[in-house]
């Protein structure tokens, strides 16, 4: 459910004469509960009589669909069979339903389609010997577009013994002893096969629980070529996402052949449409160059960076911003975009103004939260806190790809300290731009050696000599097994 809150703030600027920064993104709630959302001015007024808190209350409704479930029970005493007919009213926005019947030690489910019908009936036939108790639970699960497999289920309890003579005391005692015996055997088996690592971490109340990554996601990475050292950070981040996180990364630097065939706008628009039709994401990596190029699009002085002139694909950020910002501000596309920046080499001031309405992730401090966003999963859920091992700020560099990423960040950070005017030094005038292009054309007359690695069925191309690949998942969280893959050198000649 999407909730829109309207707050009235008299002053458009905060005490520092900057725009207010308010963000709230993806809160997990429970149906039937009331939540209070407050906006508080910081710093608080010195006068305690001034109330600067604006508060709204939101009640999350339950299911808006009532199936009016009915159940008919028929007992065949001669053949010891039971027939249960479950009837319910279909809803307008769900074409498929799963109806299940379960009792102690027994479960059966059937899928049914609406097919333009209003009333649906599902019949279950089973032997009485399959049931050890009189109580039966009937469940109807709809499949709506928004909640998919997690839609609220409707249940109904029935007692079939009301339609069937009760068993004798001896029969009940025998069945009861059999059930108790099976339960004791199950407890002994479970105790002997218990995972000591899993129980020590997740059984403690309030402790984070390991999250299991199921599907491989794809991310389109948008960035600016601010500096060769920053370009190295971007490549190392791609390697870390691919090898440590199992994420397929789409990057212009690694797809120059297709980009040259399609053109920049067509290449960007094709990937954007593919992502909007799927659960994949667009990651916008903000930096000094991103902010400068956005201001240039808004009418400021044009920006030409040295690395853009040297790159075979040129400036990809400016057409990406022109193409994606209009889609970003649409509510239907908002969740597809993730905004982040490296806190050690960039700042929040480098984020263009259209992206101030969303959460800005600091890397690598908030990388785990960013990865949960890629997976469309919340880190904080009611009653539990998820985690993925090896992605925190203190652990990500313990793997080879993470260590290379940390080294790249530290190298650029040290360079910035020694050269405080580094960004201005990377800006080119028109005459310098022509010289760089001439130099780049002359440089392409000699063969280029590019090292790449192929891991499994997914091709990961990089400008580094070694890459790691492969990841496995167990019950305690995301465990990574990284191995150095065999790399090759390919000679590329200009055509």
C-alpha positions as CSV (number, residue, x, y, z in Angstrom):
1,X,0.0,0.0,0.0
2,X,1.2,3.5,-0.9
3,X,0.6,6.2,1.7
4,X,1.0,9.9,0.9
5,X,1.6,12.2,3.8
6,X,1.0,16.0,3.5
7,X,2.9,18.2,6.0
8,X,2.6,22.0,6.1
9,X,6.0,23.7,6.8
10,X,5.9,27.5,6.9
11,X,9.7,28.1,6.1
12,X,11.0,26.7,2.9
13,X,14.6,26.8,4.1
14,X,16.1,25.4,7.3
15,X,18.3,27.6,9.7
16,X,21.3,26.9,7.4
17,X,19.4,28.3,4.5
18,X,19.3,25.0,2.7
19,X,16.2,23.0,1.6
20,X,14.7,20.6,4.2
21,X,15.7,17.0,3.7
22,X,12.9,14.5,4.5
23,X,12.9,10.9,3.4
24,X,11.0,7.8,4.3
25,X,11.3,4.8,2.0
26,X,9.9,1.3,2.3
27,X,8.6,0.8,5.8
28,X,7.5,-2.8,6.7
29,X,4.2,-2.8,8.6
30,X,1.6,-5.3,9.8
31,X,-2.0,-5.2,8.9
32,X,-4.5,-4.1,11.5
33,X,-2.0,-1.9,13.3
34,X,-1.9,1.9,13.8
35,X,1.4,3.7,13.2
36,X,2.4,7.3,14.0
37,X,4.6,9.3,11.6
38,X,6.2,12.4,13.0
39,X,8.3,15.2,11.5
40,X,10.5,17.1,14.0
41,X,12.5,20.2,13.5
42,X,16.2,19.8,14.4
43,X,17.6,21.6,16.3
44,X,14.6,21.9,18.7
45,X,13.4,25.5,19.5
46,X,14.8,26.9,22.7
47,X,11.3,27.9,23.9
48,X,9.8,24.7,25.2
49,X,6.3,26.0,24.7
50,X,6.8,25.9,20.9
51,X,5.5,22.6,19.5
52,X,7.5,21.8,16.4
53,X,6.3,18.3,16.0
54,X,3.9,17.4,13.1
55,X,2.3,14.0,13.6
56,X,0.0,11.8,11.5
57,X,-1.5,8.5,12.3
58,X,-2.0,5.8,9.8
59,X,-4.1,2.6,10.3
60,X,-3.1,-0.3,8.0
61,X,-6.2,-2.1,6.9
62,X,-6.6,-5.8,6.7
63,X,-7.7,-7.8,3.7
64,X,-10.4,-6.0,1.7
65,X,-11.7,-9.3,0.3
66,X,-14.1,-11.5,2.1
67,X,-14.4,-14.9,0.3
68,X,-17.6,-16.0,2.2
69,X,-16.1,-19.4,2.5
70,X,-18.4,-22.4,2.9
71,X,-17.6,-26.1,3.6
72,X,-19.6,-29.2,3.0
73,X,-18.6,-32.5,4.6
74,X,-19.8,-36.0,3.4
75,X,-18.8,-39.2,5.2
76,X,-19.0,-42.6,3.5
77,X,-19.2,-45.0,6.4
78,X,-19.1,-48.1,4.2
79,X,-15.8,-47.2,2.4
80,X,-14.4,-45.1,5.3
81,X,-14.0,-42.1,3.0
82,X,-14.4,-38.3,3.5
83,X,-15.4,-35.7,1.0
84,X,-15.0,-32.0,1.7
85,X,-16.4,-29.4,-0.7
86,X,-14.9,-25.9,-0.3
87,X,-16.9,-23.0,-1.8
88,X,-16.0,-19.3,-2.0
89,X,-16.5,-16.1,-3.9
90,X,-13.7,-15.0,-6.2
91,X,-12.4,-11.4,-6.2
92,X,-12.0,-9.1,-9.1
93,X,-8.2,-8.7,-9.0
94,X,-7.1,-12.3,-8.6
95,X,-7.3,-14.8,-11.4
96,X,-5.7,-17.7,-9.5
97,X,-6.3,-19.3,-6.0
98,X,-4.8,-22.1,-4.0
99,X,-7.2,-24.0,-1.8
100,X,-5.7,-26.4,0.8
101,X,-7.0,-28.8,3.5
102,X,-4.8,-29.8,6.4
103,X,-4.9,-31.7,9.6
104,X,-2.3,-33.1,11.9
105,X,0.1,-35.0,9.7
106,X,-2.0,-34.4,6.5
107,X,-1.9,-31.7,3.9
108,X,-3.4,-31.4,0.4
109,X,-3.7,-28.4,-1.9
110,X,-5.3,-27.6,-5.3
111,X,-5.0,-24.7,-7.7
112,X,-8.1,-23.2,-9.3
113,X,-8.6,-20.4,-11.8
114,X,-11.5,-18.0,-11.8
115,X,-12.2,-18.1,-15.5
116,X,-14.9,-15.4,-15.4
117,X,-16.8,-17.2,-12.6
118,X,-18.0,-15.6,-9.5
119,X,-18.5,-18.7,-7.3
120,X,-15.8,-21.4,-7.2
121,X,-16.0,-25.0,-5.6
122,X,-13.0,-27.3,-4.9
123,X,-13.6,-30.9,-3.8
124,X,-11.2,-33.0,-1.7
125,X,-11.7,-36.8,-1.2
126,X,-9.6,-38.7,1.3
127,X,-9.7,-41.8,3.5
128,X,-10.6,-41.5,7.1
129,X,-7.4,-43.4,8.0
130,X,-5.4,-40.4,6.8
131,X,-6.8,-38.2,9.6
132,X,-5.7,-38.6,13.2
133,X,-7.8,-35.7,14.6
134,X,-11.3,-34.4,14.0
135,X,-10.3,-30.8,13.3
136,X,-9.5,-29.8,9.7
137,X,-8.2,-26.4,8.6
138,X,-9.3,-25.1,5.2
139,X,-7.2,-22.3,3.6
140,X,-7.8,-20.1,0.6
141,X,-4.8,-18.2,-0.8
142,X,-5.3,-15.5,-3.5
143,X,-2.6,-14.3,-5.8
144,X,-2.8,-10.5,-6.3
145,X,-0.4,-8.6,-8.4
146,X,1.2,-6.6,-5.6
147,X,1.6,-9.3,-2.9
148,X,2.0,-12.2,-5.3
149,X,2.8,-15.3,-3.1
150,X,2.5,-13.4,0.2
151,X,-1.1,-12.4,0.0
152,X,-3.2,-12.8,3.2
153,X,-4.8,-16.2,3.5
154,X,-8.3,-16.9,4.7
155,X,-8.9,-19.9,7.0
156,X,-11.9,-21.9,8.3
157,X,-11.9,-24.6,10.9
158,X,-14.3,-27.6,10.6
159,X,-14.9,-30.7,12.7
160,X,-15.8,-33.8,10.6
161,X,-16.5,-35.9,13.7
162,X,-19.8,-34.1,14.0
163,X,-20.9,-36.0,10.9
164,X,-19.2,-39.3,11.8
165,X,-19.7,-41.5,15.0
166,X,-16.8,-41.1,17.4
167,X,-14.2,-43.8,17.7
168,X,-14.1,-46.1,20.7
169,X,-11.8,-45.4,23.6
170,X,-9.4,-48.1,22.6
171,X,-9.1,-46.8,19.1
172,X,-8.5,-43.2,20.3
173,X,-5.9,-44.4,22.8
174,X,-4.0,-46.4,20.2
175,X,-4.0,-43.5,17.8
176,X,-2.9,-41.2,20.6
177,X,0.0,-43.4,21.6
178,X,1.0,-43.7,17.9
179,X,1.0,-39.9,17.5
180,X,3.0,-39.4,20.7
181,X,5.5,-42.0,19.7
182,X,6.0,-40.5,16.3
183,X,6.4,-37.1,17.8
184,X,9.1,-38.3,20.2
185,X,11.0,-40.0,17.4
186,X,10.8,-36.7,15.4
187,X,12.2,-34.7,18.4
188,X,15.1,-37.2,18.8
189,X,15.9,-37.0,15.1
190,X,15.8,-33.2,15.0
191,X,18.0,-33.0,18.1
192,X,20.6,-35.3,16.5
193,X,20.6,-33.3,13.2
194,X,20.4,-29.8,14.6
195,X,22.8,-27.2,13.1
196,X,24.9,-25.8,15.9
197,X,25.9,-22.7,13.9
198,X,22.3,-21.9,12.9
199,X,20.9,-22.3,16.4
200,X,23.6,-20.2,18.1
201,X,22.9,-17.2,15.9
202,X,19.2,-17.0,15.1
203,X,17.6,-18.5,18.1
204,X,18.6,-15.7,20.4
205,X,15.8,-13.1,20.6
206,X,16.6,-9.9,18.9
207,X,19.7,-11.2,17.1
208,X,20.0,-10.7,13.3
209,X,18.9,-13.6,11.1
210,X,20.7,-14.8,8.1
211,X,19.1,-13.9,4.8
212,X,19.0,-16.4,1.9
213,X,19.6,-14.9,-1.6
214,X,17.4,-16.8,-4.0
215,X,17.4,-15.0,-7.4
216,X,20.2,-13.4,-9.3
217,X,19.5,-9.7,-9.9
218,X,20.8,-7.3,-12.6
219,X,21.9,-3.7,-12.0
220,X,22.5,-1.0,-14.6
221,X,25.3,1.2,-13.2
222,X,25.2,4.9,-14.1
223,X,28.4,6.9,-13.3
224,X,30.7,9.7,-14.3
225,X,34.3,9.3,-15.4
226,X,35.7,11.9,-13.0
227,X,39.2,10.6,-12.8
228,X,41.2,7.5,-13.7
229,X,41.3,6.5,-10.0
230,X,37.6,7.0,-9.7
231,X,37.1,4.9,-12.8
232,X,39.1,2.2,-11.0
233,X,36.7,2.4,-8.1
234,X,33.7,1.9,-10.4
235,X,35.3,-1.2,-12.0
236,X,36.2,-2.7,-8.6
237,X,32.6,-2.1,-7.4
238,X,31.3,-4.0,-10.4
239,X,33.7,-6.9,-9.7
240,X,32.6,-6.9,-6.0
241,X,28.9,-6.9,-7.0
242,X,29.4,-9.7,-9.5
243,X,31.7,-12.0,-7.5
244,X,30.7,-11.4,-3.9
245,X,27.0,-10.6,-4.3
246,X,26.2,-12.7,-7.3
247,X,24.7,-9.6,-9.1
248,X,24.9,-9.1,-12.9
249,X,26.2,-5.6,-13.6
250,X,25.6,-3.7,-16.8
251,X,28.3,-1.1,-17.3
252,X,29.0,1.0,-20.4
253,X,32.8,0.4,-20.0
254,X,32.3,-3.3,-20.3
255,X,29.8,-3.3,-23.2
256,X,31.5,-0.9,-25.6
257,X,31.0,-3.2,-28.6
258,X,27.2,-3.3,-28.4
259,X,27.1,0.4,-27.3
260,X,29.0,1.3,-30.5
261,X,26.5,-0.6,-32.6
262,X,23.4,0.8,-31.0
263,X,24.4,4.3,-30.0
264,X,24.4,5.8,-26.5
265,X,20.7,6.8,-26.3
266,X,19.5,3.6,-27.8
267,X,21.7,1.5,-25.5
268,X,20.6,3.3,-22.4
269,X,16.9,3.3,-23.4
270,X,17.0,-0.4,-24.2
271,X,18.4,-1.3,-20.8
272,X,16.0,1.0,-19.0
273,X,13.0,-0.6,-20.6
274,X,14.3,-4.1,-19.8
275,X,14.8,-3.1,-16.2
276,X,11.4,-1.5,-15.8
277,X,9.8,-4.7,-17.1
278,X,11.6,-6.8,-14.5
279,X,12.6,-6.6,-10.8
280,X,16.1,-5.3,-11.7
281,X,17.5,-1.9,-10.6
282,X,19.3,1.2,-11.9
283,X,22.1,2.3,-9.6
284,X,23.1,5.9,-10.0
285,X,26.6,6.5,-8.5
286,X,26.9,10.2,-7.6
287,X,30.2,12.1,-7.6
288,X,31.6,15.6,-8.4
289,X,31.1,15.0,-12.1
290,X,27.5,13.9,-11.8
291,X,26.6,17.1,-10.0
292,X,28.5,19.3,-12.4
293,X,27.0,17.6,-15.5
294,X,23.5,17.9,-14.0
295,X,24.0,21.6,-13.5
296,X,25.3,21.9,-17.1
297,X,22.0,20.3,-18.3
298,X,20.1,22.9,-16.2
299,X,21.9,25.8,-18.0
300,X,25.3,26.1,-16.3
301,X,28.6,26.0,-18.1
302,X,29.2,22.9,-20.1
303,X,31.5,20.3,-18.5
304,X,34.1,18.3,-20.4
305,X,36.1,15.8,-18.4
306,X,39.5,14.4,-19.5
307,X,38.4,10.8,-19.0
308,X,35.3,11.3,-21.1
309,X,37.5,12.5,-24.0
310,X,39.8,9.5,-23.6
311,X,37.0,6.9,-23.2
312,X,35.8,5.1,-26.4
313,X,32.2,5.5,-25.3
314,X,32.5,9.2,-24.4
315,X,30.2,10.9,-21.8
316,X,27.5,8.5,-20.9
317,X,26.2,10.3,-17.9
318,X,24.6,13.4,-19.6
319,X,22.4,11.4,-21.9
320,X,21.6,9.0,-19.0
321,X,20.4,11.9,-16.9
322,X,18.4,13.4,-19.7
323,X,16.7,10.1,-20.4
324,X,16.1,8.7,-16.9
325,X,15.3,11.7,-14.7
326,X,11.8,12.1,-16.2
327,X,11.2,8.4,-15.6
328,X,12.6,8.6,-12.1
329,X,10.1,11.2,-10.9
330,X,7.2,9.1,-12.0
331,X,5.8,7.1,-9.1
332,X,5.6,3.9,-11.1
333,X,9.3,3.9,-11.8
334,X,10.5,5.4,-8.5
335,X,11.4,2.1,-6.9
336,X,13.6,1.1,-9.8
337,X,16.3,3.7,-9.1
338,X,18.9,3.5,-6.3
339,X,21.1,6.6,-5.5
340,X,24.5,6.1,-3.8
341,X,27.9,7.7,-3.4
342,X,31.3,6.8,-1.9
343,X,31.5,8.8,1.3
344,X,35.3,8.8,1.4
345,X,35.7,10.4,-2.1
346,X,32.4,12.1,-2.6
347,X,29.7,13.7,-0.5
348,X,25.9,14.2,-0.3
349,X,26.4,17.6,-2.0
350,X,27.3,15.7,-5.2
351,X,23.7,14.3,-5.5
352,X,21.6,16.1,-8.1
353,X,18.5,17.8,-6.7
354,X,16.0,15.5,-8.4
355,X,17.4,12.6,-6.3
356,X,17.0,14.4,-3.0
357,X,13.5,12.9,-2.6
358,X,14.9,9.4,-2.2
359,X,17.3,7.7,0.2
360,X,21.0,8.3,-0.6
361,X,23.2,5.4,0.4
362,X,26.7,6.0,1.7
363,X,29.2,3.5,0.5
364,X,30.6,1.3,1.9
365,X,28.9,2.2,5.2
366,X,25.4,1.4,3.9
367,X,26.3,-1.1,1.3
368,X,24.3,-3.9,3.0
369,X,21.2,-1.8,3.0
370,X,21.7,-1.0,-0.7
371,X,22.0,-4.7,-1.5
372,X,18.8,-5.4,0.3
373,X,17.2,-2.7,-1.9
374,X,18.5,-4.5,-5.0
375,X,16.9,-7.7,-3.7
376,X,13.6,-5.9,-2.9
377,X,13.9,-7.0,0.7
378,X,13.8,-5.1,3.9
379,X,16.7,-5.4,6.4
380,X,14.3,-4.6,9.3
381,X,11.1,-6.6,9.4
382,X,8.6,-7.0,12.3
383,X,10.3,-9.1,14.9
384,X,13.6,-9.7,13.1
385,X,16.6,-8.1,11.6
386,X,18.1,-9.6,8.4
387,X,21.8,-9.6,7.6
388,X,24.1,-10.9,4.8
389,X,27.5,-12.0,6.0
390,X,30.5,-10.3,4.5
391,X,28.8,-7.1,3.3
392,X,29.1,-4.8,6.3
393,X,31.6,-1.9,6.4
394,X,33.9,-3.9,8.7
395,X,33.8,-7.1,6.7
396,X,33.4,-6.4,2.9
397,X,37.2,-6.1,2.4
398,X,37.9,-9.6,3.8
399,X,37.4,-11.1,0.3
400,X,39.7,-10.4,-2.6
401,X,37.3,-8.3,-4.6
402,X,36.3,-6.3,-1.5
403,X,39.9,-5.7,-0.6
404,X,40.6,-4.5,-4.1
405,X,37.6,-2.1,-3.9
406,X,38.8,-0.8,-0.5
407,X,42.3,-0.2,-1.9
408,X,40.9,1.7,-4.8
409,X,38.8,3.9,-2.5
410,X,41.8,4.6,-0.3
411,X,44.1,5.4,-3.2
412,X,41.6,8.0,-4.6
413,X,41.0,9.5,-1.2
414,X,44.8,9.9,-0.6
415,X,45.1,11.5,-4.1
416,X,42.3,14.0,-3.2
417,X,44.1,15.0,0.0
418,X,47.3,15.7,-2.0
419,X,45.5,17.5,-4.8
420,X,42.5,19.4,-3.4
421,X,41.8,21.0,-6.9
422,X,41.9,17.7,-8.7
423,X,38.4,18.1,-10.2
424,X,39.2,21.4,-11.7
425,X,42.4,19.9,-13.2
426,X,40.3,17.3,-15.0
427,X,38.1,19.8,-16.7
428,X,38.9,20.5,-20.3
429,X,38.4,23.6,-22.5
430,X,37.3,23.3,-26.1
431,X,40.9,23.5,-27.4
432,X,42.1,20.9,-24.9
433,X,39.2,18.7,-25.8
434,X,40.3,18.6,-29.4
435,X,43.8,17.8,-28.4
436,X,42.7,14.9,-26.2
437,X,40.5,13.5,-29.0
438,X,43.4,13.7,-31.4
439,X,45.7,12.0,-28.9
440,X,43.1,9.3,-28.3
441,X,42.7,8.7,-32.1
442,X,46.5,8.3,-32.5
443,X,46.6,6.0,-29.5
444,X,44.0,3.6,-31.0
445,X,46.3,2.9,-34.0
446,X,48.2,0.4,-31.8
447,X,46.7,-2.8,-30.5
448,X,45.2,-2.8,-27.1
449,X,45.5,-5.6,-24.6
450,X,42.4,-6.1,-22.4
451,X,42.3,-8.7,-19.7
452,X,39.0,-10.3,-19.0
453,X,37.7,-13.3,-17.0
454,X,34.8,-15.7,-17.7
455,X,33.1,-17.1,-14.6
456,X,30.6,-20.0,-15.2
457,X,27.9,-19.0,-17.8
458,X,28.1,-15.3,-17.0
459,X,30.8,-13.2,-18.7
460,X,32.4,-10.7,-16.5
461,X,34.8,-8.3,-18.3
462,X,37.1,-6.2,-16.3
463,X,40.3,-4.1,-16.6
464,X,42.0,-6.1,-13.8
465,X,44.2,-9.1,-14.1
466,X,42.2,-11.5,-11.8
467,X,38.6,-11.9,-10.8
468,X,36.8,-14.2,-8.3
469,X,33.5,-15.8,-8.9
470,X,30.9,-18.1,-7.5
471,X,28.8,-17.9,-4.3
472,X,26.8,-20.3,-2.3
473,X,24.0,-19.8,0.2
474,X,23.4,-21.7,3.5
475,X,21.0,-21.5,6.4
476,X,23.0,-18.9,8.3
477,X,23.3,-16.3,5.6
478,X,25.2,-15.5,2.5
479,X,28.5,-17.5,2.4
480,X,30.8,-16.7,-0.4
481,X,33.4,-19.1,-1.9
482,X,35.7,-17.1,-4.1
483,X,38.2,-18.7,-6.5
484,X,40.6,-17.1,-8.8
485,X,39.5,-17.7,-12.4
486,X,41.8,-18.2,-15.4
487,X,42.2,-15.0,-17.4
488,X,43.1,-14.4,-21.0
489,X,44.5,-11.5,-23.0
490,X,42.8,-10.6,-26.3
491,X,44.3,-8.3,-28.9
492,X,41.8,-5.6,-30.1
493,X,42.6,-3.8,-33.3
494,X,40.7,-0.8,-34.6
495,X,38.4,-1.3,-37.6
